[in-house]
Amino acid sequence: MFACGLHLAMQCHVEMTPEMIEVWCKSWPAEVEGLNPLPSTVQTPEQMLMQVQDRLPAMRQLADHLYSVWIRGLKSD
């Protein structure tokens, strides 16, 4: 993640929803095809779904804070 002037670039998804996670879990087999063994950083659908309720509130709080700070830095001319 980085900011360059008014631009914010991220390679993560702080806007996750339970529905997005379910869709991604369904496409997981195609995403990891050919990865044997799986890298240690790759979570299985079972791991993701087990952690949704615990982790989503913290991610939403992070997203709210991140975007609030970024938006305050935007200046209209």
C-alpha positions as CSV (number, residue, x, y, z in Angstrom):
1,M,0.0,0.0,0.0
2,F,1.3,3.5,-0.8
3,A,0.1,7.0,-1.4
4,C,1.4,9.2,-4.1
5,G,0.0,12.7,-3.9
6,L,-3.8,12.3,-3.9
7,H,-3.6,8.7,-5.1
8,L,-3.9,5.7,-2.8
9,A,-2.7,2.3,-4.1
10,M,-3.4,-0.9,-2.3
11,Q,-2.8,-4.6,-3.1
12,C,-5.3,-5.7,-0.4
13,H,-9.0,-5.7,0.2
14,V,-10.0,-3.8,3.3
15,E,-13.6,-3.6,1.9
16,M,-14.3,-7.3,2.3
17,T,-17.8,-8.5,2.9
18,P,-19.0,-12.0,3.8
19,E,-20.5,-12.3,0.3
20,M,-17.2,-11.5,-1.4
21,I,-15.4,-14.0,0.7
22,E,-17.9,-16.7,-0.2
23,V,-17.5,-16.0,-3.9
24,W,-13.7,-16.0,-3.6
25,C,-13.9,-19.3,-1.8
26,K,-15.9,-20.8,-4.6
27,S,-13.3,-19.8,-7.2
28,W,-10.4,-20.9,-4.9
29,P,-9.7,-24.3,-6.6
30,A,-9.0,-22.6,-9.9
31,E,-6.9,-19.9,-8.3
32,V,-4.5,-22.4,-6.6
33,E,-4.5,-25.0,-9.4
34,G,-0.9,-26.1,-10.0
35,L,0.4,-24.8,-6.6
36,N,1.7,-27.8,-4.9
37,P,2.5,-27.4,-2.1
38,L,0.5,-24.3,-1.3
39,P,2.6,-21.4,-0.1
40,S,2.2,-20.9,3.7
41,T,0.6,-17.5,3.0
42,V,-2.4,-19.0,1.1
43,Q,-5.4,-19.6,3.2
44,T,-7.9,-22.4,2.4
45,P,-11.6,-21.6,2.1
46,E,-12.2,-23.5,5.3
47,Q,-9.7,-21.2,7.1
48,M,-11.2,-18.1,5.6
49,L,-14.8,-19.0,6.4
50,M,-13.9,-20.0,10.0
51,Q,-12.3,-16.6,10.6
52,V,-14.9,-14.3,9.0
53,Q,-16.9,-13.5,12.1
54,D,-13.8,-12.7,14.2
55,R,-11.8,-10.7,11.6
56,L,-14.4,-8.8,9.6
57,P,-15.3,-6.2,12.3
58,A,-11.6,-5.3,12.7
59,M,-11.1,-5.0,8.9
60,R,-14.2,-2.8,8.6
61,Q,-12.8,-0.6,11.4
62,L,-9.4,-0.4,9.6
63,A,-11.1,0.4,6.3
64,D,-13.2,3.2,7.9
65,H,-10.1,4.7,9.5
66,L,-7.9,4.3,6.4
67,Y,-10.4,5.9,4.0
68,S,-11.3,8.7,6.5
69,V,-7.7,9.8,6.9
70,W,-7.2,9.6,3.1
71,I,-10.3,11.5,2.3
72,R,-9.4,14.3,4.8
73,G,-6.1,14.7,2.8
74,L,-7.9,15.3,-0.5
75,K,-8.2,19.0,-1.3
76,S,-10.6,20.4,-3.8
77,D,-9.4,23.3,-5.9
